[in-house]
Amino acid sequence: MCRGVKSISSFRKQKATKDGLAYWCKACASLHGKKYRQDNQDRISQSKKKYYQSNRDKILQRTKNYYQNNQDKMLQCNKKWREKNRDKMLRCQREWNHSNRDRIAQRKKEWRQNNASRIRASNARRRAAKRNATPPWADQAAIEAIYAKALWLQEFTGEPYHVDHIVPLNSDFVCGLHVPANLQALLGVENLAKNNHSWPGQLPCQARRGIDHQWWRDLKARIGCGDED
């Protein structure tokens, strides 16, 4: 405890005390809490694990309810966190992929075997979308050069590289073109994280999928009911 003289605003409220304020100021309480957590990491971890195991269904339902009631807020928070921790997230993903190559390869192989028809349908949709998004004036030589660059980067670095559409070909909000200006060689983990959920100039109301937004669901419901107003 600092034992200094401080204003009332420096103390948290605590109903159990006579004056309704905590014994320690906020700064001292914060330092004490930090030291306690550092000295009792295993104990705290075990306690949290035990509580989660005993209340798993309750916690999952509470989390689900909160997410459903705060979807736009959660999407924005998640997006900000990813932008702020992009390098850390990619580094962790690369390290995990490197340490689990055999596991990943086996999982992908099993998934392909169990979803052969789904893969063929997806590839057909992708080819059709690419054909429809390729205008007659597209520079095919420049497009091939970008694919060659991605292949060279993959061979040089040993990391998988994809050719990414900066503005996605298919999303609930936009439709990009298959032209050189909309293509880039991108690290595979970055492309998979990006998916078709982000692009330059994206508005907050366009984050992730349309179904994640209440206004989009309302619009779909109106269209589905034949309301043309």
N, C-alpha and C positions, 0 to 999 in steps of 0.2 A: 504494500500500500504506500502511496506517495505521501499521505498525511498532510497534503497541502490544503489551502482554503480555496474552494471552487464554488462556482455558481450552481444553483439547483439544476440548471439545464445540463450540467456535466454528469448527472446521475440518472440512471434508468429507474423507471417506476417499479415498485415491488410492494404489492398489497399486504404482504405478511409483516412488514415492518411498521413501527409506530407512526413514522412520518410519511409512509408510502413511498419511500425512496430506497434504492439499494445502498448497502454499506460502502461498496467500492465505487469509485468514479468509472466512467465508461472506458477511459484509457487503461486504468489499472486492471479492470475486469477483462479487457481484451488481451492484455499481456499475460494475465494469469491463465486465461482459457487457452491461449496459444501454447504456453509452456506445458499445461496439463495434457493437451493433445499430443505434443511431441514426446512427453515422458510416458504416455500410456497408449501408444498407437495400437499395440496388439490387443490390449484389453478393450479398447473402443471398437476395434474391428470385429472382435468376437461378439461383443454385445450387439452391434448392428446386424451382424449375420444371424445371430440367434433370434432377434426381434423380427427380421425379415422372414425367416423360416416359419415362425409362429404366426405371422400375420400376412403371409404372401398374398392370398386372395383379396384381402381387404386393401392392401397397398396397391395392387394392380388395378382394382376397381376404382379406387380414389384417383389414381393417376390417369386412368382412361376418362373418367368423368371430367377431370380438370382440363385435359387436352381437348375434349369435345366442346367444352364451354369457352375455351380460350384459344381456338385454332389459329386465328390470325396473329395473336400475340406470341404464341409459341413458335410459329413459323418465322416471324421476324427475329425472335431471340436466337433461334437455331441458326438462322442465316448470318446474324451478326457474329455469333460465336465461331462459325466456320470461317468467316472472313478474317476475324481477329487471330485465329489459331490455324490458319491454312497450312503454314509450313510445318508446324508441329503435327497436325493431322496427317499430312502426306508422308512425313518422315516415319511416323508410327505405322502407317499402312504399308509402306515399303519394307520396313523391318519385319513386320508380321508376315507379309507375303514371302519374303526371303527365307524366313525360318519355317515356313509351312508349305513349301513348294509341292512336295509330294501329296500332302493332304489336299491342297487346292486342286491339283491335277486330277486326283481320284474323285473328288467331289464333282468337278466339272464333267468328267467322263460319265459318272453315274447319272448326272442330271441330263446329259445329252441322250443317253440311252433310254431314259424314262420319259423324255419329252421330244422324241424325234419329230412327231407330227407338228407339234407346237413350233419347233425351230424352223421347219420348212415353211409354215404359214407366215412366221415372222420375217423370214428372209424374202419371201415373195412380196410381202407388204413393203419391205424396205426397198427392194429393187423397183417396185412400181412408183413409190414416192420419189425415189431418186430420178427416175425417168421423167416424171411429171415436173420435177423441180429443176431440170436441166434445160435452160433455154437454148435455142438454136445458135445464138451468138457466143455461148460459153467456150472459152479457150481450153480445148481438151489437152493440149500439150502442157499448159500451165497446171492443169489439174493433175496430170500424170506426174509432173515434177514434184508436186506436194506429197503425193503418195510415195514417190521414190525417196524423198527426204525423210519421211516417217520410217521407212524401211532402213535407211542408212543409220538414223539415230538409234533404232532398236539394235542393230548389229554392233554399233560402236559402243553403246552404253550397257548393253545386256539387259536393259529394261524394256518392257513392251510399250510401243508407241502406237497411237491411233491417229487417223485423220478425222478431225472433229469438225462438225458444222458449227460455227460460232453462233449463228442464229439457227436453232434446230429445224430440221425438215418437218418434223411433226411435233406439235404440242397443242394444248387446248387454247392457246392464245396467238401464236405466230406460226408462220411457215416460211422458212428461209429457202434460198436457192442453192443448187449444187454448182457453184461457180468459184473460181479461185479466190475472190475477195472474201468469201464466206467459209473458207477452209483453212485449217491450221494443223500442223503436226503437234500433237499433244501427248504428254505422258499418260499412259493407260489409266493409272489410278486417278489422275486428275479428270480425265474424260468420264470415267465411270461415276466419279463423285458429282460431276457437273450434270451428267445425264442430259435430258432435254428440259431441265427445270430452270435454267438460268441463261441469260444473254445480255449483251450491252444495252443499256437504256431500259432495262426491265423495271416495271412499276411494282410497288409493294403488293398491289392487288393481283399480280400475275405470278406470285411466288409459288413454286411447286406445281401441283396439278390443279385443274379447275375445281374438281370435286372437294378440294380442301377449303374452298371459300364458300361462305353462305350465299353471297350474291350470285355465284355461278350455279349453285344447286337450285336456287329459286328460279333463275332464268331457265334452266333445263326443265324444271317442273312446269313452268308456264308454257314452254314450247311443246312439251310432251302432252299438255292438256289442250293444245290447239289454240291457245290465247295469243293472238297476233297483235295486240295493242302495244 
